[in-house]
Amino acid sequence: MESYKMASVFRALSCKKRFAIVKMLLSQELCVGTIAEKLGASQSSVSQHLRVLRDSGLVTDHRYGYHIHYTANRELLEKVTDNLLEMLSCTDHGDGCSRKGKSCVKEDTA
Protein backbone atom coordinates (compact mmCIF):
# COMPACT_ATOMS: atom_id res chain seq x y z
CA MET A 1 0.00 0.00 0.00
CA GLU A 2 1.29 3.45 -0.90
CA SER A 3 2.49 5.57 2.01
CA TYR A 4 0.17 8.47 1.10
CA LYS A 5 -2.82 6.10 1.35
CA MET A 6 -1.66 4.85 4.75
CA ALA A 7 -1.24 8.47 5.89
CA SER A 8 -4.78 9.27 4.70
CA VAL A 9 -6.17 6.35 6.69
CA PHE A 10 -4.27 7.28 9.85
CA ARG A 11 -5.29 10.93 9.51
CA ALA A 12 -8.95 9.89 9.20
CA LEU A 13 -8.71 7.59 12.23
CA SER A 14 -6.90 10.17 14.36
CA CYS A 15 -10.24 11.70 15.39
CA LYS A 16 -11.90 9.74 18.19
CA LYS A 17 -15.40 10.26 16.72
CA ARG A 18 -14.33 8.92 13.33
CA PHE A 19 -12.61 6.01 15.04
CA ALA A 20 -15.85 5.29 16.92
CA ILE A 21 -17.85 5.49 13.69
CA VAL A 22 -15.59 2.94 11.98
CA LYS A 23 -15.89 0.62 15.00
CA MET A 24 -19.69 0.85 14.81
CA LEU A 25 -19.70 0.22 11.08
CA LEU A 26 -17.56 -2.90 11.44
CA SER A 27 -20.46 -4.68 13.11
CA GLN A 28 -23.38 -3.34 11.07
CA GLU A 29 -24.49 -1.07 8.26
CA LEU A 30 -25.96 2.20 9.58
CA CYS A 31 -27.45 5.47 8.33
CA VAL A 32 -26.34 8.95 9.41
CA GLY A 33 -29.28 9.42 11.78
CA THR A 34 -28.58 6.21 13.68
CA ILE A 35 -24.85 6.95 13.92
CA ALA A 36 -25.61 10.47 15.19
CA GLU A 37 -28.01 9.09 17.79
CA LYS A 38 -25.49 6.50 19.01
CA LEU A 39 -22.70 9.11 19.22
CA GLY A 40 -24.86 11.84 20.70
CA ALA A 41 -23.80 14.14 17.86
CA SER A 42 -25.61 16.17 15.23
CA GLN A 43 -26.35 14.64 11.85
CA SER A 44 -24.39 17.39 10.09
CA SER A 45 -21.33 16.66 12.26
CA VAL A 46 -21.58 12.94 11.53
CA SER A 47 -22.02 13.67 7.81
CA GLN A 48 -18.76 15.64 7.83
CA HIS A 49 -16.94 12.79 9.61
CA LEU A 50 -18.37 10.29 7.13
CA ARG A 51 -17.13 12.43 4.23
CA VAL A 52 -13.58 12.25 5.60
CA LEU A 53 -13.90 8.50 6.16
CA ARG A 54 -15.32 8.00 2.65
CA ASP A 55 -12.55 10.11 1.09
CA SER A 56 -9.93 7.96 2.84
CA GLY A 57 -11.67 4.79 1.66
CA LEU A 58 -12.47 3.58 5.20
CA VAL A 59 -16.24 3.52 4.63
CA THR A 60 -18.47 2.83 1.67
CA ASP A 61 -22.08 3.86 1.16
CA HIS A 62 -25.17 2.26 -0.34
CA ARG A 63 -28.39 4.05 -1.21
CA TYR A 64 -31.71 2.55 -0.13
CA GLY A 65 -34.44 4.84 -1.40
CA TYR A 66 -33.95 8.17 0.34
CA HIS A 67 -31.50 6.78 2.88
CA ILE A 68 -27.79 6.18 2.56
CA HIS A 69 -26.30 3.42 4.66
CA TYR A 70 -22.62 3.21 5.50
CA THR A 71 -20.36 0.26 6.16
CA ALA A 72 -16.68 -0.11 7.06
CA ASN A 73 -14.29 -1.12 4.31
CA ARG A 74 -12.86 -4.29 5.87
CA GLU A 75 -10.62 -4.94 2.87
CA LEU A 76 -8.80 -1.63 3.33
CA LEU A 77 -8.51 -2.15 7.09
CA GLU A 78 -6.99 -5.59 6.47
CA LYS A 79 -4.44 -4.07 4.05
CA VAL A 80 -3.49 -1.44 6.62
CA THR A 81 -3.14 -4.14 9.28
CA ASP A 82 -0.99 -6.27 6.96
CA ASN A 83 1.26 -3.27 6.26
CA LEU A 84 1.66 -2.55 9.96
CA LEU A 85 2.48 -6.19 10.69
CA GLU A 86 5.05 -6.13 7.89
CA MET A 87 6.65 -3.04 9.42
CA LEU A 88 6.76 -4.70 12.83
CA SER A 89 8.36 -7.85 11.45
CA CYS A 90 11.29 -5.90 10.00
CA THR A 91 14.52 -7.38 11.38
CA ASP A 92 16.82 -4.56 10.26
CA HIS A 93 17.54 -2.52 13.39
CA GLY A 94 19.69 0.13 11.77
CA ASP A 95 22.70 -2.11 11.15
CA GLY A 96 22.97 -0.67 7.66
CA CYS A 97 23.23 2.93 8.87
CA SER A 98 26.71 4.34 8.26
CA ARG A 99 26.28 6.77 11.18
CA LYS A 100 25.26 4.14 13.76
CA GLY A 101 26.80 5.01 17.09
CA LYS A 102 27.68 8.52 15.92
CA SER A 103 25.80 11.75 16.27
CA CYS A 104 23.48 12.38 13.34
CA VAL A 105 23.51 16.10 14.13
CA LYS A 106 26.68 18.01 13.38
CA GLU A 107 27.71 19.72 16.60
CA ASP A 108 28.81 23.33 16.52
CA THR A 109 32.31 23.55 18.02
CA ALA A 110 32.47 27.37 18.07
ChimeraX attribute file (.defattr): number of C-alpha atoms within 10 A of each C-alpha:
attribute: neighborCount
match mode: 1-to-1
recipient: residues
	/A:1	10
	/A:2	7
	/A:3	9
	/A:4	9
	/A:5	14
	/A:6	17
	/A:7	12
	/A:8	17
	/A:9	20
	/A:10	14
	/A:11	13
	/A:12	23
	/A:13	19
	/A:14	11
	/A:15	12
	/A:16	10
	/A:17	16
	/A:18	19
	/A:19	16
	/A:20	14
	/A:21	25
	/A:22	22
	/A:23	13
	/A:24	17
	/A:25	22
	/A:26	15
	/A:27	10
	/A:28	11
	/A:29	17
	/A:30	21
	/A:31	19
	/A:32	19
	/A:33	18
	/A:34	14
	/A:35	22
	/A:36	18
	/A:37	12
	/A:38	12
	/A:39	15
	/A:40	10
	/A:41	13
	/A:42	13
	/A:43	17
	/A:44	12
	/A:45	13
	/A:46	22
	/A:47	16
	/A:48	12
	/A:49	18
	/A:50	23
	/A:51	14
	/A:52	19
	/A:53	24
	/A:54	18
	/A:55	14
	/A:56	19
	/A:57	18
	/A:58	23
	/A:59	22
	/A:60	18
	/A:61	16
	/A:62	13
	/A:63	10
	/A:64	9
	/A:65	6
	/A:66	6
	/A:67	12
	/A:68	15
	/A:69	18
	/A:70	23
	/A:71	22
	/A:72	24
	/A:73	18
	/A:74	15
	/A:75	11
	/A:76	18
	/A:77	16
	/A:78	11
	/A:79	13
	/A:80	17
	/A:81	12
	/A:82	13
	/A:83	16
	/A:84	12
	/A:85	11
	/A:86	10
	/A:87	10
	/A:88	9
	/A:89	9
	/A:90	8
	/A:91	8
	/A:92	8
	/A:93	7
	/A:94	9
	/A:95	9
	/A:96	8
	/A:97	9
	/A:98	8
	/A:99	10
	/A:100	10
	/A:101	7
	/A:102	8
	/A:103	8
	/A:104	8
	/A:105	6
	/A:106	7
	/A:107	7
	/A:108	5
	/A:109	4
	/A:110	3
